[in-house]
Amino acid sequence: MKPTPRLRALRVASPTPLQGATPAARQSRFRGVPRTVRDVLAAAVLGLSLTGCVGVYKGGAVGTNSSTRLDDTPRIAVLSAFEPELKLLLTRLQGPVKHSVNGVEFTTGTLEGKPVVLFLSGISMTNATMNTQLVLDRFRVTNIVFSGIAGGVNPSLHVGDVTVPAQWGQYLEVLMARETAPGKYSAPPFITDATLPNFGMMFPRPVEVRSAARPEIARKFWFEADPKMLEAARGIRHVDLANCSAGKCLPRKPQLVVGGNGVSGQAFMDNKAYREYTYKTFQANVLDMETAAVGMVAYSNGVPYIAFRSLSDLAGGGDGENEMGTFMGIAADNSAKVMLAFLAAWK
């Protein structure tokens, strides 16, 4: 085991009798000592060294025991991918207290009377996975709620609409198959789970999962939102969703859509053909770069989750350039408004 700098310093400052000695010197110190006694002494030195290592790593490790928690209040974890999505929520937070772990800022307080911890997951599946697990390790999280923007996939939805999918899948977890004939792609015979329709060489696959409740490895594509949280979202009424911001207006009043599918992947998607494939293959309403990863972490830890995503663009399906830069603010605030209404209703 490679010692930490602190442990290394301690060892240099307080060497054992064997440290720094040449092989000949070490042998001379044991000369005349029976072999069995030498073995016992060697084992004792090794045991003390390992005990010291365990002590250092236990103090610095991220775990779920109470000694590593930053706060013992049961809280709802509320996260967004990047700053504009969390801005409105931070202005509504009561009694904010900031904590920092691995450069990630967590802010505890109350929203709509509910104890929460707010933070940014960071953009991408890897960041979302890593920092969702981090909040679960360092706080007593009862539920996970995501609020943010997304690309629209379902052609019946429009920019500004807020979606609350019933399940999320990782649509870019794929086999990239070899071309066996012009325009024909085939999976290796040992890959038997690439059964969904392909887009060229890309064949979607489920991901490997396991959890405390189901420790055996299984493969899973959809990660379901918590049914009780979803039911609470279905009861949301009379949220004033904006269609204008900074002099820019949408042609229609946004709506709230609860249910259906969402998908997440590692790429920013702005392609009309792939958007059409995604809708046809997964019947997805929206796509993003984080939520299915959060859903997978929630599943593994047995923590209920739900996600609110408002359309900032049409993922390549709109006329002209991508709309995200124009309508991101409207979408982020609309998602946050619906999420706040959810918290107010949540029992």
Buried (B, 14 or more C-beta within 10 A) or exposed (E): EEBBEEBEEBBEEEEEEEEEBEEEEBEEBBEEEEEEEEEEBEEEBEEEBEEBBEEBEEEEEEEEEEEBBBBEEEBBBBBBBBEBBBBBBBEBBEEEEEBEBEEBEBBBBBBBEBBBBBBBBBBBBEBBBBBBBBBBBBBBBBBBBBBBBBBBBBEEBBBBBBBBBBBBBBBBBBBEBEEEEEEEBEBEEEEEBBEBEBBEEBBBBBBEBEBEEEEEEEEBBBBBBBEEBBEBBEEBEEBEBBBEBEEEEBEEEBEBBBBBBBBBBEEBBBBEEBBBBBBEBBEBBBBBBBBBBBBBBBBBBEBBBBBBBBBBBBBBBBEEEBBBEBBBBBBBBBBBBBBBBBBEEBE
